[in-house]
Amino acid sequence: MRKFIALAVALVLLSAGVVEWVYAGFAAPGPAAPHGSETVILINSGVGLNGVAQALSAAGVVLKPGLFKIGVRLHGETSELKAGEYAIPSHASMYDIMNILIAGHSIEHKLTVAEGLTSQMAYDLVQADTVLTGNAGPVPREGSLLPETYLFVRGTTRVDILRKMEEAQRDLLDRLWPKRAPNLPFKTKEDAVILASIVEKESAIPQERRHIASVFINRLRLGMKLQSDPTIIYGITKGYPLGRGIRESEIEKPTPYNTYAIAGLPPQPICNPGKDSIEAVLNPDDSKDLYFVADGTGGHVFAATAAEQAKNVAKWRKIEKELKK
């Protein structure tokens, strides 16, 4: 009997010692990252604890995969490890790594769609991204995307990111539309986006977009043609740089996008306008201006009458000549 008790006590002490050894090894600092301060590792979904341990071992962040599995089981976290792409810090312990995988904070990648890009241009960026997966599907409708920087994790599909851009624009319009100024000369969100796309292409300076929007809105109210050069260019190149000046014949030629020849708005947006331009057409400046022209500093000078505009254009022509010298 005494021998049995002694053996039982010895086994208990041994087990306790093993558990203590596991916990100590599990919490001990891990290996240094072979390059830089962290190691990037991809944990695929559905691999289970064995697969996770093997992936960590193959990446060199865990030297004893068996010990890692035992430690995770002792902590009762076997089912909590999440798939994803992770940055494991140099010398991270197995305990640290377990908690990183439990938190599921995958590495976020980003894709930036600049204001003023066409849907084809944004689509090409999505197709070219090497982290996104799958085919992007059809090119989204022109002007239906919200330009922004989008964060995503590895495994996100190209269709998903384009859908996210469309949803972002719909959400923005749903939020801004009820707050729009009264008596605007358009009745739909779609027309607001068309006008915003023109404002977007007319100025790269956010601070003057409300003023430019007011010019076009005043023209629409009076039945004047918008006379926007970017609309002509879109009709010729679908938004790509023209690479030359607009010809007189192109100004005179009636096309659906030539706002020198047609009244009102073109049939669709000429780019994807950003938030500032959409806000500008929904709440424009209160001005009586009907004209604007470049001022030589990257901005524009505005005028309420044709006579004022003629003077401003003459000044701009002088600036152009000086710039060409």
C-alpha positions in Angstrom: 0.0 0.0 0.0 2.8 2.4 0.9 4.5 1.6 -2.4 1.3 2.3 -4.3 0.8 5.7 -2.5 4.5 6.6 -3.1 4.1 5.7 -6.8 0.9 7.8 -7.1 2.6 10.7 -5.4 5.6 10.4 -7.7 3.3 10.3 -10.8 1.4 13.4 -9.6 4.7 15.3 -9.0 5.9 14.1 -12.4 2.7 15.3 -14.1 2.9 18.6 -12.3 6.5 18.9 -13.4 5.6 18.1 -17.0 2.8 20.7 -17.0 5.0 23.3 -15.4 7.7 22.5 -18.1 5.1 22.9 -20.9 3.8 26.2 -19.5 7.4 27.5 -19.1 8.4 26.4 -22.6 5.1 27.8 -24.0 5.8 31.2 -22.5 9.5 31.3 -23.3 10.8 33.8 -25.9 10.7 32.3 -29.4 13.3 32.5 -32.2 14.4 35.7 -33.9 12.8 36.7 -37.2 15.2 35.8 -40.0 14.5 39.1 -41.7 13.6 42.4 -40.0 11.5 42.5 -36.8 8.7 40.2 -37.8 7.8 37.1 -39.9 4.7 37.1 -42.1 2.8 33.8 -42.1 -0.4 32.7 -43.8 -2.7 30.3 -41.9 -5.2 28.7 -44.2 -8.7 28.0 -43.1 -9.7 24.5 -42.2 -6.2 23.2 -41.4 -6.9 22.4 -37.7 -4.4 22.6 -34.9 -2.0 20.3 -36.6 -1.9 22.4 -39.7 -1.4 25.6 -37.7 1.5 24.1 -35.8 3.1 22.8 -39.0 2.7 26.2 -40.7 4.3 28.0 -37.7 7.1 25.5 -37.7 7.7 25.8 -41.4 7.9 29.6 -41.0 10.5 29.3 -38.2 8.4 31.1 -35.6 7.8 27.9 -33.5 10.7 25.5 -33.0 8.7 22.8 -31.2 5.3 22.3 -32.9 4.4 19.4 -30.6 4.9 21.7 -27.6 2.8 24.4 -29.2 -0.1 21.9 -29.7 0.1 20.7 -26.1 0.2 24.3 -24.8 -2.8 25.4 -26.9 -4.8 22.3 -25.6 -3.9 23.0 -22.0 -5.2 26.6 -22.4 -8.4 25.2 -23.9 -8.0 27.4 -27.1 -7.9 24.7 -29.8 -11.0 25.9 -31.6 -10.3 29.6 -31.2 -7.3 29.9 -33.6 -8.3 31.8 -36.7 -7.1 31.6 -40.2 -5.5 34.7 -41.7 -2.2 36.4 -42.6 -0.3 37.5 -39.6 2.9 39.4 -38.7 4.6 37.4 -35.9 7.1 39.6 -34.0 10.7 38.5 -33.5 11.1 36.4 -30.3 7.4 36.0 -29.9 6.6 33.2 -27.4 4.2 30.4 -28.3 1.8 31.9 -25.9 2.0 35.3 -27.7 1.5 33.5 -31.1 -1.6 31.7 -29.7 -3.1 35.0 -28.6 -2.3 36.6 -32.0 -4.2 33.8 -33.8 -7.1 34.0 -31.3 -7.5 37.7 -31.8 -7.5 37.2 -35.6 -6.0 40.5 -36.4 -4.9 39.7 -39.9 -2.5 42.0 -41.8 -4.5 44.7 -43.6 -3.6 45.5 -47.2 -4.7 48.7 -48.9 -5.9 49.7 -52.4 -6.2 53.4 -53.2 -8.6 54.6 -55.8 -8.0 58.3 -56.5 -10.7 60.9 -57.0 -11.5 61.4 -60.7 -10.6 57.9 -62.0 -13.1 56.3 -64.3 -14.6 53.0 -63.4 -12.4 51.2 -66.0 -9.3 52.8 -64.4 -10.4 51.7 -60.9 -11.3 48.2 -62.3 -7.8 47.9 -63.8 -6.3 48.7 -60.4 -8.3 46.0 -58.7 -7.4 43.5 -61.4 -3.7 44.3 -61.1 -3.6 43.9 -57.3 -1.7 40.7 -56.4 -3.2 40.1 -53.0 -6.9 40.1 -54.1 -8.3 36.9 -55.5 -10.6 35.9 -58.3 -11.8 37.7 -61.4 -13.3 41.1 -60.9 -16.3 40.4 -63.1 -17.8 43.1 -65.3 -16.6 46.7 -65.1 -18.9 48.7 -62.7 -21.2 51.4 -64.1 -19.4 54.7 -64.6 -19.5 56.9 -61.6 -20.8 54.2 -59.2 -17.6 53.8 -57.1 -16.5 56.0 -54.2 -12.8 56.9 -54.5 -11.0 56.1 -51.2 -8.3 54.0 -49.7 -9.8 50.6 -48.9 -8.3 48.1 -46.4 -8.7 44.4 -46.9 -7.2 41.1 -45.7 -5.6 38.4 -47.9 -8.3 36.2 -49.3 -10.7 39.2 -50.2 -12.0 38.8 -53.7 -11.9 41.4 -56.4 -15.6 41.3 -56.7 -15.9 41.9 -53.0 -13.7 45.0 -53.1 -15.6 46.5 -56.1 -18.9 45.8 -54.3 -17.4 47.6 -51.2 -16.7 50.7 -53.3 -20.2 50.7 -54.7 -21.7 50.3 -51.3 -19.5 53.1 -49.9 -20.9 55.5 -52.5 -24.5 54.4 -51.9 -24.1 54.9 -48.2 -22.5 58.4 -48.7 -25.4 59.5 -51.0 -28.0 58.1 -48.7 -26.4 60.2 -45.9 -26.0 63.4 -47.8 -29.1 63.5 -50.0 -31.6 64.4 -47.2 -29.3 67.3 -46.2 -29.1 68.8 -49.7 -29.8 72.4 -50.4 -33.4 73.3 -51.5 -34.4 74.0 -55.1 -31.4 72.3 -56.8 -31.8 71.9 -60.6 -31.7 68.1 -60.5 -34.0 65.6 -58.9 -32.1 62.4 -58.6 -28.9 61.1 -56.9 -27.8 59.9 -60.3 -27.8 63.4 -61.7 -26.0 64.7 -58.6 -23.2 62.2 -59.3 -23.1 63.2 -63.0 -22.6 66.9 -62.0 -20.2 66.0 -59.2 -18.0 64.1 -61.7 -17.8 67.3 -63.8 -16.9 69.4 -60.8 -14.3 66.7 -59.8 -12.5 67.0 -63.2 -12.6 70.8 -63.3 -10.6 71.4 -60.1 -8.1 69.6 -58.0 -8.6 72.1 -55.1 -11.2 70.9 -52.6 -11.7 74.4 -51.2 -13.1 75.8 -54.5 -15.3 72.9 -55.5 -18.5 74.4 -53.9 -17.9 77.6 -55.9 -17.4 75.7 -59.2 -20.5 73.6 -58.4 -22.5 76.9 -57.9 -21.4 78.0 -61.4 -22.8 74.9 -63.0 -25.9 74.9 -60.9 -26.5 78.6 -61.9 -26.1 77.7 -65.5 -28.5 74.7 -65.3 -31.1 77.0 -63.6 -30.8 79.5 -66.5 -30.8 76.9 -69.2 -27.2 77.7 -70.2 -24.9 75.1 -71.6 -22.3 73.8 -69.0 -19.4 74.2 -71.5 -17.1 71.9 -69.6 -13.9 70.8 -71.4 -13.6 67.5 -69.4 -16.9 66.4 -70.8 -15.6 66.7 -74.4 -12.4 64.8 -73.4 -14.4 62.0 -71.9 -16.4 61.7 -75.1 -13.2 61.3 -77.1 -10.9 59.2 -74.7 -13.3 57.8 -72.1 -11.4 59.8 -69.4 -7.8 59.1 -70.4 -5.6 62.2 -71.0 -6.1 63.7 -74.4 -2.4 64.6 -74.8 -3.2 67.8 -76.7 -5.5 70.8 -76.8 -9.2 70.4 -77.7 -9.7 71.2 -81.4 -12.3 73.7 -82.5 -14.0 70.9 -84.5 -14.4 68.9 -81.3 -15.9 71.8 -79.5 -18.5 72.3 -82.3 -19.2 68.6 -82.8 -22.5 67.5 -81.2 -21.9 64.4 -79.1 -23.7 63.2 -75.9 -20.8 64.4 -73.8 -20.1 67.7 -75.5 -21.6 70.2 -73.1 -20.7 73.0 -75.4 -23.1 71.5 -77.9 -25.8 69.9 -75.7 -28.0 71.4 -73.0 -28.1 70.0 -69.5 -26.1 67.1 -68.2 -24.3 64.4 -70.2 -26.0 61.0 -70.1 -23.7 59.5 -67.4 -20.8 60.6 -65.1 -17.4 61.2 -66.7 -15.5 59.8 -63.7 -16.0 58.6 -60.1 -16.3 61.8 -58.0 -14.9 62.0 -54.5 -16.8 62.9 -51.3 -15.8 66.6 -51.6 -17.3 67.0 -55.1 -20.5 65.2 -54.2 -21.0 67.4 -51.1 -20.2 70.4 -53.3 -23.1 69.8 -55.7 -25.5 69.0 -53.0 -24.6 72.1 -51.0 -23.0 74.6 -53.4 -21.8 78.1 -52.6 -24.4 80.9 -52.8 -23.0 82.8 -55.7 -24.3 84.5 -58.9 -21.2 83.4 -60.9 -21.6 81.9 -64.3 -18.0 81.6 -65.5 -14.5 80.6 -64.3 -11.1 80.3 -65.8 -7.7 79.2 -64.7 -5.7 81.8 -62.7 -2.2 80.5 -63.3 -1.8 79.2 -59.7 -3.7 75.9 -60.0 -7.0 77.5 -59.1 -9.6 79.5 -60.8 -11.0 83.1 -60.9 -14.8 83.5 -61.1 -17.1 85.9 -62.9 -20.8 86.7 -62.9 -20.9 88.4 -66.3 -19.5 87.7 -69.8 -17.6 91.0 -69.6 -15.8 90.1 -66.4 -15.1 86.7 -67.9 -13.5 88.2 -71.0 -11.1 90.2 -68.8 -10.2 87.2 -66.8 -9.6 85.1 -69.9 -7.4 87.8 -71.3 -5.3 87.7 -68.2 -5.1 83.9 -68.4 -3.9 84.2 -72.0 -1.1 86.4 -70.9 -0.1 84.0 -68.2 -0.2 81.1 -70.7 2.2 83.0 -73.0 4.6 83.6 -70.1 4.5 80.0 -69.1 5.4 78.9 -72.6 8.5 81.1 -72.8 
